[in-house]
């Protein structure tokens, strides 16, 4: 049996905006995206919303629902208190284009700045590679990322401090980890992580891990290991001594 619920939807653009209430019928099994589409069809034909698969795999319908970054297509109305308005707003870490649609193009520019995959020389007679299954398993979860950018949205470095020009954010630290930990990759990105990508800004609050719809262990399995590599390279006193003596032997 259907009932009604009120959705408080942000309407506007980069210059100005406001929350507008829409009351619409809801029924069992509906998700927030269903309600938004219903409002769009029946009350606000010009409501802008980005979506694609409606199956939690394209990452397009990211928004903030009652103040929490979520996928609209994966947030069931049965999980929300419908006795008060359900607030639906665009992601706050990125500039709004219109209504619930934000400009996430910055993310794609950042991705281009990370050194690409560079495979080592093939080690098998047939010109292919051999690698241990455990090494493959280590990076497999990183490939589940759907680039919804919810982790970018909740990251306080981007959301509150607006360090977009200095910090690549958790999504791209995961991307860098997928490359750095790949058993065939020989590229060195450690210096870039420290100097260009701002990994030092992350203070591992794990907020990014909590909002990931693919349950990627972003902090523990990606960011912390990368931080350890940076520490080993730039701050380990024993490592520095080894490098100094190694250079001396070469010069001798």
N, C-alpha and C positions, 0 to 999 in steps of 0.2 A: 504494500500500500504506500503510495507516494505521499510525501509531505513537502513543506516549503522550507527553504533556508535562505539566508541573506549572505551575499558575497560582496565584500568591500574591496573593490578592484581599483588599482591605481590607474588613472588616466592622465596622459600628458606627454610631454617630450622633454628634451634637455633643458629647455628654458623655464618651464613651469609644469605643475601637475597637481592633482588632488585625488583623494580617495572617493569613489562614487559607489553608493549602495545599489545592489540589484537583488531583488527577491525572485527566486525561481524554484519550480518544483524539483524535488530530488527523489530518487528511488533507490532501492537496494542494488548494490553492486556498482554504483556510480563512483567515478574518481573526480578529482578537482577539474581535470581537463574537460570531462564531459559537461560539467556545469558551466565552464567558461564558454564552451562551444554553444551550449544552449542559450546563454545570455547573448552571445554574438549573433545567433540566428534570429532570436525573438525580440531583443531589446536594444542591442547596440551593434548594429551592422558594421560599424567602423572600428570596432575593438580590435587592436592589433595583438596577435599572439603567434609565437613561433612553435611549430610542432611538426612531426613527421610520422614516426612509426606507431605511436601510442602503445608501445610495448616495452618501454624502458631500455631501449638499445641504441637509440639515435642521439640521445642527450640534448635534444632541441628544446624541450619544454621546461627548462629550468626556471624556477621562480622562487620567491620567498612566501611561504604559506604560514600565516600566523607568526611571521618573523623568523621562520626557519627555512634555510635553503633546501629545496626538495624538487623532485620531478613531479610535475602536475599529473602526469599519466600514471604514476605509481603511488599517489596519495589518495587512499580511499576515504570517502566521506564518512564511512562508519568509524574511522579512526579519529575524527575531529568532533569537537563539541559544537553541534549545530544549533544550540539554544542561544548562541550569540554570533555576530557576523564573522564569517571566515575571511580573513584579510589575505589578498593575493597581490603581491607587489613584484616588480622586476628585481633582478639581482643588483645589489647595491655597489658592487666592486667595479661595475662597468657603466658607462654613460647610457642613459635610456635613449633609444631612437624614437619609439612611440609606444605608449601604453606598457605592455609586458615584454616588449622586444628591446633587448639591449645590444650595444655594439661590442661584440666579442672579437673583433678583427685583431685587436692587440695580441691575443693569444697566438694567432697564426703567424704573426710577425716574430714573436718570441721564439717559436719553434724553429724558424729558419736560422736563428742565431746559434743554435746548438750544433756542434760538429756532428756530421752524419756518421752512420755506420761505416767502419773501415775494417774489412775482414783480414785475418792473417793469411799467409800463404797456405794453400791446400796441402794437407799432410798425408793424403792417401794416393796410391799409384794411379787411381782413376781420375785424379784431379779434383776430388771432393774433400770434405772435412770429416773428422771424427771428433765427437764430444761426448762427455759423460751425461747420462740422463739426469743426474743430480744438478749439474750446471744448467741444464735446460729448465728444470723445474724451478730453479731459483728466480728466473726472470719471467716465467710464464704468466704469473698473476698480473704483472704490469701491463700485459697486452690486452687485458680485459677492459681497460679504460675506454669509455665511450665519449670522452671529451664533452661532458655536460658542463664542466667548469664550476660545479658546486663547491669543490675544494678551493678553487681560486676565490670564489665569492665569500666564503666563510673565513678565509685567511686574514687575520687582523693586519698583517703587513700591507696587504693590498686594500682591504676594506676600510680600515680606519686611518692608516698612515699614507695611503696613496703612493707607495713606493714602486709603481709600475715600471719606472725607468731604471730601477736598481735591483729589482728582485723578480725572478721568473715565476715564482709561485709553486705550490706543491704539485700541480699537474705536470709541470715540466721538469721538476726534480725527479718525478717518477719516470718520465721519458728519458732523462739523462741516466737514471739508474738502470733502465732497461738496456741501454747501450753500454754503459760502463761495466755491467756485470755479465754481459753477453759473452759466452765462452769463446767466440770467434773474433771478437772486436779487439783491435790493438790501438785505437785512438786514445789520446790522453786528454781528458776534459777537466782534470782536477783543478788546474790553475784557473780555468774559466769559471768553474763553480765558485771559487773564492772571489775572484776579481771582477768578473763580468756578470755573473748570475746571482750574486748576493746571498749565497746559502747561509752566511752568518746571521742574516736577519731572522731566520726561522728559530724560534725558541721551543720547538717541539711540544706544543700544547695539545696536539692530536685532534684538534677540531676538524681538520681536513679528513682524517680517517673516519670520524664519526658520521660525516655526511655523505660518504662515497656510496652510491647506489650499487656498485659492483663489489663492495666489501673488500676493496684493496687495502692491504695493511700499509698505508702510505708512509706513516711516520717510522714505524719500527723496521720495516723491510726495505724501504727506499731511502728516506731522508737521513736517518741515523747512520747507515753504512756509508753514505756519501760524505757526511760530516767527518766520520772517522778517517776516510781517505784524505780529506783536506788537512786534518790534524796531523796525520802521519807524514804528509808531504811538507807542511810548513811549520809545524810547532813541536815536532818530536825531537828533543835534544840529542838522543842517541842516533836518530836517523841523520841529523845534520852532521854529526861527527863522522859517521860512516861515509857520507858524501864527500866531506873534506879530505879524509884519508884516501878515498878512491881517486879523487882528482890529483892528489899529490903523487900517488903511485904512477898515474898516467903521465904526469909531467917529468917524473924522475928519469 
